[in-house]
Amino acid sequence: MAGEAEAKAASTEEQRYAQVALKLPLRREFTYRVPAGMPAQVGCRVRVPFRGRVLPGVVTELNTSCEVAAEKLRDLEKVLDGDQLMPEAVLQLAKRMAQDYGCSLGEALDATLPAATKRSAARRIPHVELNIPIEIARQTIEELEEKAQPRARVLRRLLEFGAPMPIMQLRQQTGTSDSPWKTLVKQGMLKRLSVLEKSEPLVPDAAEAAERHNLNEEQSKAVDRVGEFLDAKEHRVFLLHGVTGSGKTEVYLRILEKVREMGRSGIVLVPEISLTPQTVGRFASRFPDVAVLHSGLTEAERGRQWRRLQRGEAKIAIGARSALFAPLENVGLIVLDEEQETSFKQESTPRYHAREMAIARGEIEGACVVLGSATPTLESYGRAKRGVYEMLSLHSRAGLGTLPRVLVEDLRSEGKDSRVGGMIFSRTLRQMMEERLSTRDQIILFLNRRGYSPVLICPACGEVKKCRRCAISMTWHARRSRLICHYCCEEERRPELCGHCEHERMHELGSGTERVETAVKQLFPTAIVARMDADTMAERGAHERVLSAFRKRHIDVLIGTQMIAKGLDFPDVTLVGVISADTGLFFPDFRAAERSFQLLYQVAGRAGRAGKPGTVVIQTLCPDNYAVQAAAALDYESFVQQELQFRRLTGYPPYSRLVRILCESRREPEAKNAAAKIRQGMPSNADFEVLGPAPAALSKIKDRYRVHLLLKCRTPDSFRAAMKHLAAIEDRSNRNLRVVLDVDPTSLL
């Protein structure tokens, strides 16, 4: 009888039709029939037949009528996760992303879900490990370096890693295909194994807890002002512009306390994985319901954290840009800390900017959005000045902290005695390092370039050793004794002779963090020195270990790239040395001066954050450059005014909105012709300007030639017109040609 009742109910159930978005570059959804009794809902993932394949997709709409002929319709095969619904706000956000950034809705929706949530059970991950003794592995690497370099690269990385390594991670870090490791497995040098993906609970470091401080007047005003809009449940964007050490994090925490009291949830975005442990520790010490989402976690752990949010077990999501899509309901606050950071821009499809999408989600949720920075982007600063955002200012450091004294050292006046290990340490910087080490204070040295030397040059003919696959010089890594391309991971031995004139010795030109480390150890052999850059932080958990050791004063001198330049708070750092302020000043990018100023200002802010006074020494060959001078004066306003003059004259943001079209091909003429055809097809519009086509600054990467065009859209209407014309431009891609549409590009290289 029960079966008959179910059959009768199914027969009387109204027929439903689902609109399904697939992860394909197709800018439309597809209609499927929902079989009777199938629990399909908007926001759930389903499996559908599509052109001879079975693909996953997301249901975006359910209807009881359909215009498609019945004989053309096919049924949904299966609901993959009926209890794992995507919140309506995230679905709307994905639609907005697809519209603004020229991708398909299916691609946008796929980006909102961690990979682990797309699987119903824990998986076993393929790993490889060494199957031969370490000494034999080292000998084999030397033998393979010339005749089979990819295999040598794989062996070396496994040797450095010191444990079974996921194959996908191995491929990414060595820039190789499956062929090298498979060959090594066949030869018995490696062993393949399958490891069950672990899901370990995250335990915040107690040392990173945020002690509750009394707010000063400016902090109180900021908290109260945001609170007014929270009480009214009204969307508003705030730019929290505060000097380094002004207590922006405490402001975030107090606002979030109010949000949680109201029963609403919150999202906190940070730009660097290295900042996440400190941020998590601070927020977790105040709130018991924090979940973390960032790329430093395993896929299983990201999936576990995502499900905690989806089930309502956690109400605060903290992480990098992907945390923006946390499956939270009733979001009241979204914080974007260090909003100026370029890592908030996604470099693969969908190429969204987390700042713009955070504001979009705030509009959808009726939430307040707080953008925090000591050095806001000119776009955000301009919007605040025009009243689009509301400016909240923190002019002084919180607590006992005082702004550091900044000294600019002109390297042109330094003598030969300042050279140590082929690089310059000014007399002032060396003397101050001696003083700090004698008093057991801590030191940070900053250089935004990894490796030992970025250029290997022939002193006789000037020939530079370049990568054979990329239009870029190879970087010398002394520790590995290898030349490495930082774009394609190609490695080579150091040549004994110049390939052009056969001169006997190539010279190292310029310095990287590895060279700085060598020089510091030579100058101060008893000091404990650590380095943080992409070379030393590849292993999981490396960020946490080094930063924890530095906080516990187990490290005297910390050397690093931009990952140590912002957001970190160490009370015993009294000296910051900028080895070269000129590293990024002359990049062929209109934002070069802005980025250089931001980095210098931010790294200067690491000194003097507690009761101890701090000093910053900036070494430069260009002491008169306006970006260096403004950073030395810690004067954001003067830099902005001068930079805005240049932007106004050239029509770059914030006086326009940029769209970049990049054509890549293994055949240079094909890339040029594709770009020329796109240029010819552009409609005439007085409100936007088309530059190019022209070779990109990096004209060749991984054997692919690169040609680009740049659109400057001066009005919102012209931007919409341009996007309407370019919406399907990536469809011109084929097996040989790749066309990329990049809205609001952060790099023009």
NORWO-V648319 format. One record per helix or strand. SS is the DSSP state (2 for helix, 1 for strand). FROM is the first residue (numbers start at 1). LEN is the number of residues. If there is no record, write none. Layout:
SS&FROM&LEN ; SS&FROM&LEN
This chain:
2&2&11 ; 1&16&7 ; 1&30&5 ; 1&45&6 ; 1&53&11 ; 2&70&3 ; 1&75&5 ; 2&88&14 ; 2&105&7 ; 2&115&4 ; 1&124&7 ; 2&134&14 ; 2&149&13 ; 1&165&2 ; 2&167&8 ; 2&179&8 ; 1&190&7 ; 2&206&3 ; 2&217&15 ; 1&236&7 ; 2&248&14 ; 1&265&5 ; 2&273&12 ; 1&290&4 ; 2&299&12 ; 1&316&4 ; 2&321&5 ; 1&331&7 ; 2&342&3 ; 1&345&1 ; 1&353&1 ; 2&354&12 ; 1&368&6 ; 2&378&8 ; 1&390&5 ; 1&405&6 ; 2&411&3 ; 2&416&3 ; 1&419&2 ; 1&423&2 ; 2&427&12 ; 1&442&5 ; 1&453&1 ; 1&455&4 ; 1&464&1 ; 1&466&1 ; 1&473&1 ; 1&475&3 ; 1&482&3 ; 1&491&2 ; 1&506&4 ; 2&513&11 ; 1&529&4 ; 2&542&10 ; 1&557&4 ; 2&562&3 ; 1&573&6 ; 2&592&13 ; 1&615&6 ; 2&626&7 ; 2&636&15 ; 1&657&9 ; 2&668&13 ; 1&688&14 ; 1&704&10 ; 2&716&11 ; 2&729&4 ; 1&737&7
